[in-house]
């Protein structure tokens, strides 16, 4: 176990101990000046942690009743469930939005509807897709902190060197594929000498033989790999129909898998594997995009931060990642957000929600989002927020959040399992070990079986759960 993980675990254990044995004989802990201490677990580290710490400090200074103690916690998805099931959860937790569905189904969260009503916080205060991520089964379980959408990022210098317009992004997947060919450079033997040639200048025989080494690639759909399971969205498809029907073997998903596989079919499995083996970690100068090895990549609003840190001076652009049929879906993106929750069994839920409500105020939300260099999940932003934002393409990401084609992870409590199965599917297709149909059929059968079981379990407890959530009197 690393020193950081040991330290974090000890901090969590200490926090639990203090919350049980602190200050005034009632099991609570108080600061020297009499403020009630409530614990806030947050998954962030680095500058993201610092951005929220500024909001926490502002809250602590704004009133004389409560002191929020923020603790960095790794592996939030497992540790929060353990703490909740053990009866020692924090008062507040910062989670990823995909956890909302799973954790609410497992009874680990407190519904916030009544607290929101008392505080005057409404659904209409938010960009719709961002509040959608915080809801499940007709209840609101979280409120957004920092949001994100994804887009195409491209290296303008490499575009220019390839004879492409550096200020023009591809408008369709077919155009992206063609531009990728122009941006891809291979090392190949000609007349006994090693020469570097752009892929689109190779002869048909050389393309067929694939007897070359990759030096630079225009695009690789498995880089960075975080969104592999959701390429179907760019083919105007989906992964679930309603709550209980898997679409892993749909026509659209098969088309996305075939496109994904087309890059290794074209460039060669071994060549792609050897090339990718030279990539460094994402948050480093050796990252595939930051080092200039890959010219186009799908990334989120956060990418600006890493360009500034690890590739200062890079000429880059951001635009909607093009779809297979841009006339049907002109701006496809994946929307997600970080979210604040009150775990079930939290000792001080009202005080916890008071802090969460404080974060939702426009001034405080913008302080947080500017600190992380993201946009705000709120419907209304201050006049200077976009104008003064350090990311020159921030409006692109905001427009994505408002797009009719903004997608989220499937709204299902078994999404994590589904995602893992799809990840295996895409890896099998990429390595040419299975055809799209073979791989998709396997995951379809497995996930549909799990969905059927989930729906049976939900039907058995549905009325009881909905009544329980509706009558929750925590707030």
FIBAMAR-251008 format. One record per residue (C-alpha): residue in three letters; chain; x, y, z. Coordinates in steps of 0.5 Angstrom, whole numbers, padded with zeros to 4 digits, always signed. Layout:
<nodes>
+-------+------+-------+-------+-------+
| kolba | miti |    xx |    yy |    zz |
+-------+------+-------+-------+-------+
|   ala |    A |     X |     Y |     Z |
...
+-------+------+-------+-------+-------+
</nodes>
This chain:
<nodes>
+-------+------+-------+-------+-------+
| kolba | miti |    xx |    yy |    zz |
+-------+------+-------+-------+-------+
|   unk |    A | +0000 | +0000 | +0000 |
|   unk |    A | +0003 | +0007 | -0002 |
|   unk |    A | +0004 | +0012 | +0003 |
|   unk |    A | -0001 | +0016 | +0001 |
|   unk |    A | -0006 | +0011 | +0001 |
|   unk |    A | -0004 | +0009 | +0008 |
|   unk |    A | -0005 | +0016 | +0010 |
|   unk |    A | -0012 | +0017 | +0007 |
|   unk |    A | -0014 | +0011 | +0011 |
|   unk |    A | -0012 | +0013 | +0017 |
|   unk |    A | -0015 | +0020 | +0016 |
|   unk |    A | -0021 | +0017 | +0015 |
|   unk |    A | -0021 | +0012 | +0021 |
|   unk |    A | -0019 | +0018 | +0025 |
|   unk |    A | -0025 | +0022 | +0023 |
|   unk |    A | -0030 | +0017 | +0024 |
|   unk |    A | -0027 | +0016 | +0031 |
|   unk |    A | -0027 | +0023 | +0032 |
|   unk |    A | -0034 | +0024 | +0030 |
|   unk |    A | -0036 | +0018 | +0035 |
|   unk |    A | -0032 | +0021 | +0041 |
|   unk |    A | -0031 | +0028 | +0040 |
|   unk |    A | -0032 | +0034 | +0044 |
|   unk |    A | -0038 | +0035 | +0049 |
|   unk |    A | -0041 | +0029 | +0051 |
|   unk |    A | -0046 | +0028 | +0046 |
|   unk |    A | -0042 | +0025 | +0041 |
|   unk |    A | -0041 | +0031 | +0037 |
|   unk |    A | -0034 | +0035 | +0036 |
|   unk |    A | -0034 | +0042 | +0036 |
|   unk |    A | -0028 | +0047 | +0034 |
|   unk |    A | -0025 | +0051 | +0040 |
|   unk |    A | -0030 | +0057 | +0038 |
|   unk |    A | -0036 | +0052 | +0039 |
|   unk |    A | -0037 | +0051 | +0031 |
|   unk |    A | -0040 | +0044 | +0030 |
|   unk |    A | -0035 | +0040 | +0026 |
|   unk |    A | -0038 | +0036 | +0020 |
|   unk |    A | -0034 | +0031 | +0015 |
|   unk |    A | -0034 | +0032 | +0008 |
|   unk |    A | -0030 | +0026 | +0004 |
|   unk |    A | -0028 | +0028 | -0003 |
|   unk |    A | -0025 | +0024 | -0008 |
|   unk |    A | -0021 | +0030 | -0011 |
|   unk |    A | -0013 | +0031 | -0010 |
|   unk |    A | -0009 | +0037 | -0013 |
|   unk |    A | -0012 | +0043 | -0016 |
|   unk |    A | -0019 | +0040 | -0016 |
|   unk |    A | -0018 | +0039 | -0009 |
|   unk |    A | -0016 | +0046 | -0008 |
|   unk |    A | -0021 | +0049 | -0012 |
|   unk |    A | -0026 | +0046 | -0007 |
|   unk |    A | -0022 | +0048 | -0001 |
|   unk |    A | -0023 | +0055 | -0003 |
|   unk |    A | -0031 | +0054 | -0003 |
|   unk |    A | -0030 | +0050 | +0004 |
|   unk |    A | -0026 | +0056 | +0007 |
|   unk |    A | -0031 | +0061 | +0005 |
|   unk |    A | -0037 | +0057 | +0008 |
|   unk |    A | -0033 | +0056 | +0014 |
|   unk |    A | -0032 | +0064 | +0015 |
|   unk |    A | -0039 | +0066 | +0013 |
|   unk |    A | -0043 | +0063 | +0019 |
|   unk |    A | -0041 | +0061 | +0026 |
|   unk |    A | -0045 | +0055 | +0027 |
|   unk |    A | -0042 | +0049 | +0023 |
|   unk |    A | -0034 | +0048 | +0021 |
|   unk |    A | -0034 | +0043 | +0015 |
|   unk |    A | -0028 | +0039 | +0015 |
|   unk |    A | -0026 | +0036 | +0008 |
|   unk |    A | -0022 | +0030 | +0007 |
|   unk |    A | -0019 | +0027 | +0001 |
|   unk |    A | -0021 | +0020 | +0000 |
|   unk |    A | -0019 | +0015 | -0005 |
|   unk |    A | -0023 | +0009 | -0008 |
|   unk |    A | -0029 | +0013 | -0006 |
|   unk |    A | -0034 | +0008 | -0009 |
|   unk |    A | -0032 | +0003 | -0005 |
|   unk |    A | -0030 | +0006 | +0002 |
|   unk |    A | -0037 | +0010 | +0002 |
|   unk |    A | -0041 | +0004 | +0001 |
|   unk |    A | -0037 | +0001 | +0007 |
|   unk |    A | -0038 | +0007 | +0011 |
|   unk |    A | -0045 | +0007 | +0010 |
|   unk |    A | -0046 | +0000 | +0011 |
|   unk |    A | -0042 | +0000 | +0017 |
|   unk |    A | -0046 | +0006 | +0020 |
|   unk |    A | -0041 | +0011 | +0020 |
|   unk |    A | -0041 | +0015 | +0014 |
|   unk |    A | -0039 | +0022 | +0013 |
|   unk |    A | -0044 | +0028 | +0013 |
|   unk |    A | -0042 | +0030 | +0006 |
|   unk |    A | -0039 | +0026 | +0000 |
|   unk |    A | -0037 | +0028 | -0007 |
|   unk |    A | -0038 | +0023 | -0012 |
|   unk |    A | -0038 | +0022 | -0019 |
|   unk |    A | -0045 | +0022 | -0022 |
|   unk |    A | -0045 | +0015 | -0025 |
|   unk |    A | -0045 | +0013 | -0018 |
|   unk |    A | -0052 | +0016 | -0016 |
|   unk |    A | -0056 | +0011 | -0019 |
|   unk |    A | -0052 | +0005 | -0016 |
|   unk |    A | -0052 | +0008 | -0009 |
|   unk |    A | -0059 | +0010 | -0009 |
|   unk |    A | -0061 | +0003 | -0011 |
|   unk |    A | -0057 | +0000 | -0005 |
|   unk |    A | -0060 | +0005 | +0000 |
|   unk |    A | -0054 | +0009 | +0001 |
|   unk |    A | -0056 | +0016 | +0000 |
|   unk |    A | -0061 | +0021 | +0002 |
|   unk |    A | -0067 | +0023 | -0002 |
|   unk |    A | -0066 | +0031 | -0003 |
|   unk |    A | -0073 | +0033 | -0005 |
|   unk |    A | -0075 | +0036 | +0001 |
|   unk |    A | -0069 | +0039 | +0003 |
|   unk |    A | -0069 | +0043 | -0004 |
|   unk |    A | -0076 | +0045 | -0003 |
|   unk |    A | -0074 | +0048 | +0004 |
|   unk |    A | -0068 | +0052 | +0001 |
|   unk |    A | -0072 | +0054 | -0006 |
|   unk |    A | -0067 | +0050 | -0010 |
|   unk |    A | -0071 | +0048 | -0017 |
|   unk |    A | -0069 | +0043 | -0022 |
|   unk |    A | -0070 | +0049 | -0027 |
|   unk |    A | -0064 | +0052 | -0024 |
|   unk |    A | -0059 | +0047 | -0028 |
|   unk |    A | -0057 | +0045 | -0035 |
|   unk |    A | -0062 | +0040 | -0036 |
|   unk |    A | -0057 | +0034 | -0037 |
|   unk |    A | -0053 | +0036 | -0031 |
|   unk |    A | -0059 | +0035 | -0026 |
|   unk |    A | -0062 | +0029 | -0030 |
|   unk |    A | -0055 | +0026 | -0028 |
|   unk |    A | -0057 | +0027 | -0020 |
|   unk |    A | -0064 | +0024 | -0021 |
|   unk |    A | -0066 | +0017 | -0021 |
|   unk |    A | -0073 | +0013 | -0020 |
|   unk |    A | -0077 | +0020 | -0019 |
|   unk |    A | -0072 | +0023 | -0014 |
|   unk |    A | -0066 | +0027 | -0013 |
|   unk |    A | -0060 | +0024 | -0010 |
|   unk |    A | -0055 | +0029 | -0011 |
|   unk |    A | -0053 | +0036 | -0013 |
|   unk |    A | -0048 | +0038 | -0018 |
|   unk |    A | -0041 | +0041 | -0017 |
|   unk |    A | -0037 | +0041 | -0023 |
|   unk |    A | -0040 | +0039 | -0030 |
|   unk |    A | -0036 | +0036 | -0036 |
|   unk |    A | -0037 | +0035 | -0043 |
|   unk |    A | -0033 | +0032 | -0048 |
|   unk |    A | -0030 | +0034 | -0055 |
|   unk |    A | -0025 | +0033 | -0061 |
|   unk |    A | -0019 | +0036 | -0059 |
|   unk |    A | -0014 | +0037 | -0065 |
|   unk |    A | -0006 | +0039 | -0066 |
|   unk |    A | -0006 | +0045 | -0070 |
|   unk |    A | +0001 | +0045 | -0072 |
|   unk |    A | +0001 | +0038 | -0074 |
|   unk |    A | -0005 | +0039 | -0078 |
|   unk |    A | -0001 | +0045 | -0082 |
|   unk |    A | +0005 | +0040 | -0083 |
|   unk |    A | +0000 | +0035 | -0086 |
|   unk |    A | -0003 | +0041 | -0091 |
|   unk |    A | -0010 | +0041 | -0087 |
|   unk |    A | -0013 | +0047 | -0085 |
|   unk |    A | -0011 | +0048 | -0078 |
|   unk |    A | -0017 | +0052 | -0076 |
|   unk |    A | -0022 | +0047 | -0079 |
|   unk |    A | -0024 | +0041 | -0075 |
|   unk |    A | -0027 | +0035 | -0079 |
|   unk |    A | -0035 | +0035 | -0080 |
|   unk |    A | -0036 | +0027 | -0080 |
|   unk |    A | -0033 | +0021 | -0078 |
|   unk |    A | -0031 | +0019 | -0085 |
|   unk |    A | -0028 | +0026 | -0086 |
|   unk |    A | -0024 | +0025 | -0079 |
|   unk |    A | -0022 | +0018 | -0082 |
|   unk |    A | -0019 | +0021 | -0088 |
|   unk |    A | -0016 | +0027 | -0084 |
|   unk |    A | -0013 | +0021 | -0080 |
|   unk |    A | -0010 | +0018 | -0086 |
|   unk |    A | -0006 | +0025 | -0088 |
|   unk |    A | -0004 | +0026 | -0081 |
|   unk |    A | -0001 | +0019 | -0080 |
|   unk |    A | +0006 | +0018 | -0081 |
|   unk |    A | +0010 | +0011 | -0082 |
|   unk |    A | +0017 | +0009 | -0083 |
|   unk |    A | +0018 | +0004 | -0088 |
|   unk |    A | +0023 | +0001 | -0092 |
|   unk |    A | +0024 | +0003 | -0100 |
|   unk |    A | +0030 | +0001 | -0104 |
|   unk |    A | +0033 | -0001 | -0098 |
|   unk |    A | +0033 | +0005 | -0094 |
|   unk |    A | +0028 | +0007 | -0088 |
|   unk |    A | +0024 | +0013 | -0090 |
|   unk |    A | +0018 | +0017 | -0087 |
|   unk |    A | +0011 | +0017 | -0091 |
|   unk |    A | +0004 | +0019 | -0090 |
|   unk |    A | +0000 | +0014 | -0090 |
|   unk |    A | -0005 | +0017 | -0095 |
|   unk |    A | +0002 | +0017 | -0100 |
|   unk |    A | +0003 | +0009 | -0099 |
|   unk |    A | +0002 | +0005 | -0105 |
|   unk |    A | -0004 | +0000 | -0104 |
|   unk |    A | +0001 | -0006 | -0104 |
|   unk |    A | +0005 | -0002 | -0098 |
|   unk |    A | -0002 | -0001 | -0094 |
|   unk |    A | -0004 | -0009 | -0095 |
|   unk |    A | +0003 | -0011 | -0093 |
|   unk |    A | +0003 | -0007 | -0087 |
|   unk |    A | +0010 | -0008 | -0086 |
|   unk |    A | +0012 | -0001 | -0083 |
|   unk |    A | +0012 | +0002 | -0076 |
|   unk |    A | +0008 | +0008 | -0074 |
|   unk |    A | +0011 | +0014 | -0072 |
|   unk |    A | +0005 | +0019 | -0071 |
|   unk |    A | -0002 | +0017 | -0072 |
|   unk |    A | -0008 | +0022 | -0074 |
|   unk |    A | -0013 | +0019 | -0069 |
|   unk |    A | -0014 | +0012 | -0065 |
|   unk |    A | -0021 | +0011 | -0062 |
|   unk |    A | -0018 | +0007 | -0056 |
|   unk |    A | -0014 | +0013 | -0054 |
|   unk |    A | -0015 | +0015 | -0048 |
|   unk |    A | -0020 | +0010 | -0048 |
|   unk |    A | -0025 | +0013 | -0043 |
|   unk |    A | -0031 | +0013 | -0047 |
|   unk |    A | -0030 | +0007 | -0051 |
|   unk |    A | -0036 | +0004 | -0049 |
|   unk |    A | -0040 | +0010 | -0051 |
|   unk |    A | -0038 | +0010 | -0058 |
|   unk |    A | -0045 | +0008 | -0060 |
|   unk |    A | -0048 | +0015 | -0059 |
|   unk |    A | -0044 | +0018 | -0065 |
|   unk |    A | -0048 | +0013 | -0069 |
|   unk |    A | -0054 | +0015 | -0067 |
|   unk |    A | -0055 | +0009 | -0062 |
|   unk |    A | -0056 | +0008 | -0055 |
|   unk |    A | -0054 | +0002 | -0050 |
|   unk |    A | -0061 | +0001 | -0046 |
|   unk |    A | -0068 | +0002 | -0048 |
|   unk |    A | -0072 | +0004 | -0042 |
|   unk |    A | -0070 | +0001 | -0036 |
|   unk |    A | -0069 | -0007 | -0038 |
|   unk |    A | -0067 | -0008 | -0045 |
|   unk |    A | -0060 | -0008 | -0047 |
|   unk |    A | -0058 | -0006 | -0054 |
|   unk |    A | -0051 | -0008 | -0054 |
|   unk |    A | -0052 | -0012 | -0061 |
|   unk |    A | -0056 | -0007 | -0064 |
|   unk |    A | -0055 | -0004 | -0071 |
|   unk |    A | -0052 | +0002 | -0069 |
|   unk |    A | -0047 | -0001 | -0064 |
|   unk |    A | -0045 | -0006 | -0069 |
|   unk |    A | -0043 | +0000 | -0073 |
|   unk |    A | -0039 | +0003 | -0068 |
|   unk |    A | -0035 | -0003 | -0066 |
|   unk |    A | -0034 | -0004 | -0074 |
|   unk |    A | -0031 | +0003 | -0074 |
|   unk |    A | -0027 | +0002 | -0068 |
|   unk |    A | -0024 | -0004 | -0071 |
|   unk |    A | -0023 | -0001 | -0078 |
|   unk |    A | -0017 | +0003 | -0075 |
|   unk |    A | -0013 | -0004 | -0073 |
|   unk |    A | -0015 | -0007 | -0079 |
|   unk |    A | -0012 | -0001 | -0083 |
|   unk |    A | -0006 | +0000 | -0079 |
|   unk |    A | -0005 | -0007 | -0076 |
|   unk |    A | -0006 | -0010 | -0069 |
|   unk |    A | +0002 | -0011 | -0068 |
|   unk |    A | +0004 | -0004 | -0071 |
|   unk |    A | -0002 | -0001 | -0066 |
|   unk |    A | +0000 | -0005 | -0060 |
|   unk |    A | +0008 | -0003 | -0061 |
|   unk |    A | +0006 | +0004 | -0062 |
|   unk |    A | +0001 | +0005 | -0056 |
|   unk |    A | +0006 | +0002 | -0052 |
|   unk |    A | +0011 | +0008 | -0052 |
|   unk |    A | +0005 | +0012 | -0049 |
|   unk |    A | +0006 | +0015 | -0042 |
|   unk |    A | +0001 | +0017 | -0037 |
|   unk |    A | -0005 | +0021 | -0039 |
|   unk |    A | -0002 | +0027 | -0034 |
|   unk |    A | +0005 | +0027 | -0036 |
|   unk |    A | +0009 | +0030 | -0042 |
|   unk |    A | +0009 | +0023 | -0045 |
|   unk |    A | +0001 | +0023 | -0046 |
|   unk |    A | +0000 | +0021 | -0053 |
|   unk |    A | -0004 | +0027 | -0055 |
|   unk |    A | +0001 | +0032 | -0051 |
|   unk |    A | +0007 | +0029 | -0054 |
|   unk |    A | +0004 | +0030 | -0061 |
|   unk |    A | +0004 | +0022 | -0062 |
|   unk |    A | -0003 | +0023 | -0064 |
|   unk |    A | -0006 | +0029 | -0067 |
|   unk |    A | -0014 | +0028 | -0065 |
|   unk |    A | -0017 | +0026 | -0059 |
|   unk |    A | -0023 | +0026 | -0056 |
|   unk |    A | -0023 | +0029 | -0049 |
|   unk |    A | -0026 | +0033 | -0044 |
|   unk |    A | -0027 | +0040 | -0041 |
|   unk |    A | -0021 | +0039 | -0037 |
|   unk |    A | -0016 | +0038 | -0042 |
|   unk |    A | -0014 | +0045 | -0042 |
|   unk |    A | -0011 | +0044 | -0036 |
|   unk |    A | -0006 | +0039 | -0038 |
|   unk |    A | -0004 | +0042 | -0044 |
|   unk |    A | -0002 | +0048 | -0040 |
|   unk |    A | +0002 | +0044 | -0035 |
|   unk |    A | +0005 | +0039 | -0040 |
|   unk |    A | +0005 | +0042 | -0047 |
|   unk |    A | +0005 | +0050 | -0046 |
|   unk |    A | +0005 | +0053 | -0053 |
|   unk |    A | +0001 | +0048 | -0056 |
|   unk |    A | -0003 | +0050 | -0062 |
|   unk |    A | -0010 | +0047 | -0061 |
|   unk |    A | -0017 | +0047 | -0062 |
|   unk |    A | -0023 | +0044 | -0059 |
|   unk |    A | -0030 | +0043 | -0063 |
|   unk |    A | -0036 | +0037 | -0063 |
|   unk |    A | -0033 | +0030 | -0064 |
|   unk |    A | -0036 | +0029 | -0071 |
|   unk |    A | -0042 | +0024 | -0072 |
|   unk |    A | -0043 | +0018 | -0077 |
|   unk |    A | -0049 | +0022 | -0079 |
|   unk |    A | -0048 | +0030 | -0077 |
|   unk |    A | -0054 | +0032 | -0080 |
|   unk |    A | -0058 | +0027 | -0075 |
|   unk |    A | -0054 | +0029 | -0070 |
|   unk |    A | -0050 | +0035 | -0071 |
|   unk |    A | -0047 | +0035 | -0064 |
|   unk |    A | -0046 | +0029 | -0060 |
|   unk |    A | -0042 | +0029 | -0053 |
|   unk |    A | -0042 | +0026 | -0047 |
|   unk |    A | -0044 | +0030 | -0041 |
|   unk |    A | -0042 | +0028 | -0033 |
|   unk |    A | -0041 | +0032 | -0027 |
|   unk |    A | -0039 | +0031 | -0020 |
|   unk |    A | -0044 | +0031 | -0015 |
|   unk |    A | -0045 | +0032 | -0007 |
|   unk |    A | -0049 | +0028 | -0003 |
|   unk |    A | -0052 | +0026 | +0004 |
|   unk |    A | -0050 | +0019 | +0005 |
|   unk |    A | -0056 | +0015 | +0009 |
|   unk |    A | -0055 | +0015 | +0016 |
|   unk |    A | -0051 | +0022 | +0016 |
|   unk |    A | -0050 | +0024 | +0023 |
|   unk |    A | -0052 | +0032 | +0021 |
|   unk |    A | -0056 | +0032 | +0015 |
|   unk |    A | -0059 | +0039 | +0015 |
|   unk |    A | -0052 | +0042 | +0017 |
|   unk |    A | -0049 | +0038 | +0011 |
|   unk |    A | -0055 | +0040 | +0006 |
|   unk |    A | -0054 | +0047 | +0008 |
|   unk |    A | -0047 | +0047 | +0006 |
|   unk |    A | -0049 | +0043 | -0001 |
|   unk |    A | -0054 | +0049 | -0002 |
|   unk |    A | -0048 | +0054 | -0001 |
|   unk |    A | -0044 | +0051 | -0006 |
|   unk |    A | -0050 | +0052 | -0011 |
|   unk |    A | -0050 | +0059 | -0010 |
|   unk |    A | -0048 | +0062 | -0017 |
|   unk |    A | -0042 | +0066 | -0014 |
|   unk |    A | -0040 | +0060 | -0010 |
|   unk |    A | -0041 | +0055 | -0016 |
|   unk |    A | -0037 | +0060 | -0021 |
|   unk |    A | -0031 | +0060 | -0016 |
|   unk |    A | -0031 | +0053 | -0016 |
|   unk |    A | -0032 | +0052 | -0023 |
|   unk |    A | -0026 | +0057 | -0025 |
|   unk |    A | -0022 | +0054 | -0020 |
|   unk |    A | -0022 | +0047 | -0024 |
|   unk |    A | -0023 | +0051 | -0030 |
|   unk |    A | -0029 | +0048 | -0032 |
|   unk |    A | -0036 | +0051 | -0034 |
|   unk |    A | -0042 | +0052 | -0029 |
|   unk |    A | -0048 | +0047 | -0028 |
|   unk |    A | -0053 | +0052 | -0027 |
|   unk |    A | -0057 | +0055 | -0032 |
|   unk |    A | -0055 | +0062 | -0031 |
|   unk |    A | -0048 | +0064 | -0031 |
|   unk |    A | -0045 | +0071 | -0029 |
|   unk |    A | -0044 | +0076 | -0035 |
|   unk |    A | -0036 | +0075 | -0034 |
|   unk |    A | -0036 | +0068 | -0033 |
|   unk |    A | -0035 | +0066 | -0040 |
|   unk |    A | -0031 | +0072 | -0042 |
|   unk |    A | -0026 | +0071 | -0037 |
|   unk |    A | -0025 | +0064 | -0037 |
|   unk |    A | -0018 | +0061 | -0038 |
|   unk |    A | -0020 | +0056 | -0043 |
|   unk |    A | -0021 | +0059 | -0050 |
|   unk |    A | -0026 | +0054 | -0052 |
|   unk |    A | -0030 | +0054 | -0046 |
|   unk |    A | -0037 | +0056 | -0050 |
|   unk |    A | -0036 | +0049 | -0054 |
|   unk |    A | -0037 | +0045 | -0048 |
|   unk |    A | -0043 | +0049 | -0045 |
|   unk |    A | -0046 | +0049 | -0052 |
|   unk |    A | -0045 | +0041 | -0052 |
|   unk |    A | -0048 | +0041 | -0045 |
|   unk |    A | -0054 | +0044 | -0048 |
|   unk |    A | -0054 | +0040 | -0054 |
|   unk |    A | -0060 | +0036 | -0056 |
|   unk |    A | -0055 | +0030 | -0057 |
|   unk |    A | -0052 | +0031 | -0050 |
|   unk |    A | -0052 | +0024 | -0048 |
|   unk |    A | -0050 | +0021 | -0041 |
|   unk |    A | -0048 | +0014 | -0038 |
|   unk |    A | -0054 | +0009 | -0038 |
|   unk |    A | -0059 | +0011 | -0033 |
|   unk |    A | -0058 | +0004 | -0030 |
|   unk |    A | -0056 | +0001 | -0023 |
|   unk |    A | -0052 | -0004 | -0027 |
|   unk |    A | -0048 | +0001 | -0031 |
|   unk |    A | -0041 | -0001 | -0028 |
|   unk |    A | -0042 | -0008 | -0030 |
|   unk |    A | -0045 | -0006 | -0037 |
|   unk |    A | -0039 | -0002 | -0038 |
|   unk |    A | -0034 | -0007 | -0036 |
|   unk |    A | -0037 | -0012 | -0040 |
|   unk |    A | -0037 | -0007 | -0046 |
|   unk |    A | -0030 | -0006 | -0044 |
|   unk |    A | -0028 | -0013 | -0046 |
|   unk |    A | -0032 | -0013 | -0052 |
|   unk |    A | -0028 | -0007 | -0055 |
|   unk |    A | -0022 | -0010 | -0053 |
|   unk |    A | -0023 | -0016 | -0057 |
|   unk |    A | -0025 | -0012 | -0063 |
|   unk |    A | -0019 | -0008 | -0063 |
|   unk |    A | -0015 | -0014 | -0062 |
|   unk |    A | -0018 | -0017 | -0068 |
|   unk |    A | -0020 | -0023 | -0063 |
|   unk |    A | -0027 | -0023 | -0065 |
|   unk |    A | -0032 | -0020 | -0070 |
|   unk |    A | -0036 | -0014 | -0068 |
|   unk |    A | -0042 | -0019 | -0068 |
|   unk |    A | -0039 | -0025 | -0064 |
|   unk |    A | -0037 | -0020 | -0058 |
|   unk |    A | -0043 | -0016 | -0058 |
|   unk |    A | -0047 | -0022 | -0058 |
|   unk |    A | -0044 | -0025 | -0051 |
|   unk |    A | -0045 | -0018 | -0048 |
|   unk |    A | -0052 | -0018 | -0050 |
|   unk |    A | -0053 | -0024 | -0047 |
|   unk |    A | -0050 | -0023 | -0040 |
|   unk |    A | -0052 | -0016 | -0039 |
|   unk |    A | -0060 | -0018 | -0041 |
|   unk |    A | -0060 | -0023 | -0036 |
|   unk |    A | -0057 | -0019 | -0031 |
|   unk |    A | -0062 | -0013 | -0033 |
|   unk |    A | -0068 | -0018 | -0032 |
|   unk |    A | -0066 | -0020 | -0025 |
|   unk |    A | -0065 | -0013 | -0023 |
|   unk |    A | -0072 | -0011 | -0026 |
|   unk |    A | -0075 | -0017 | -0022 |
|   unk |    A | -0072 | -0015 | -0016 |
|   unk |    A | -0074 | -0008 | -0017 |
|   unk |    A | -0081 | -0010 | -0018 |
|   unk |    A | -0081 | -0014 | -0012 |
|   unk |    A | -0079 | -0008 | -0008 |
|   unk |    A | -0082 | -0002 | -0012 |
|   unk |    A | -0088 | +0000 | -0008 |
|   unk |    A | -0084 | +0000 | -0001 |
|   unk |    A | -0078 | +0003 | -0004 |
|   unk |    A | -0082 | +0009 | -0007 |
|   unk |    A | -0086 | +0010 | -0001 |
|   unk |    A | -0080 | +0010 | +0004 |
|   unk |    A | -0077 | +0015 | -0001 |
|   unk |    A | -0083 | +0020 | -0001 |
|   unk |    A | -0084 | +0019 | +0006 |
|   unk |    A | -0077 | +0020 | +0008 |
|   unk |    A | -0077 | +0026 | +0014 |
|   unk |    A | -0069 | +0027 | +0014 |
|   unk |    A | -0070 | +0034 | +0013 |
+-------+------+-------+-------+-------+
</nodes>
